[in-house]
Amino acid sequence: MKDAVFLTSPDLLEQHWEAVAHLIDPAVQRLARGEWTTADLADLVHSGRAIAVLVLEDAVPFLAMVFEFRHYPRRTSLNVMALAGSDLAGAAVSFWPGFVAWAKESGATQIEACAGVAMTRVLQGLGFGHEYNLLRIEV
């Protein structure tokens, strides 16, 4: 049975952050491009600017996500900052529909994510569509 734990209190953070960090750290190191570290995400979660979710199956962590709400002038977006785990296909069936409903109930009008190529394919399977090309130049 899958259970989602939203790390929204100091006790839950203390109890579960290590498992979240363990799951997301390889992806953050590979894909964050210097924008943040796992420690930075921990700080954002501890300060209340971001929320972490840990999904467990039979008490074993298998998926973790860190996200924030972004308030645009005409929309509220749930921005996925980190998402990783061992069974993303299983999570798509068991966790994602309920999470989308929760996001909507929480005021989000859309969910967004910047993702690498492999995660883009996974997210497209969940209904995400291509919106923009992110371009950068170092200054």
C-alpha positions, 0 to 999 in steps of 0.5 A: 500500500502506498502512503504519501507523507507531506513534510509540513512540520518540524517533526515530519521533517526530522523523521523523513528528510533523510529519505527524501534527500537520499532519493533526490540527491543523485538527480539534483547533483546531475540536473540542477546545474548549480541552481540549488543543492539538496541542502538548499532544498532542505533549507527551503523546506525548513523555511516553509518556502517549499514542500517535500513529499515522500511516498512509501510503499509498505513503509519503504520510501520509493518516491520523493518530490520537492515543490513550491508554489509560484504566484503569477499574476493570473495563475498559481503554479505548483513548480516541481523542483526535484522528483526522483525515485525507484518506481516512477511508473508505479507512482504515475498510477498510484500517487499522481492522480491524487497529488494533482487533485490535492494541488488543485484543492490547494489553489494551483491552476497548473503544475510545471517542471524543468526537466532533463530529457529522460524525466521529460518523457516520464512527465509527458506520460503524465500529461505534461506538455512542452511550453517553453525553451529555457535559454541561458547565457552566463554573465 
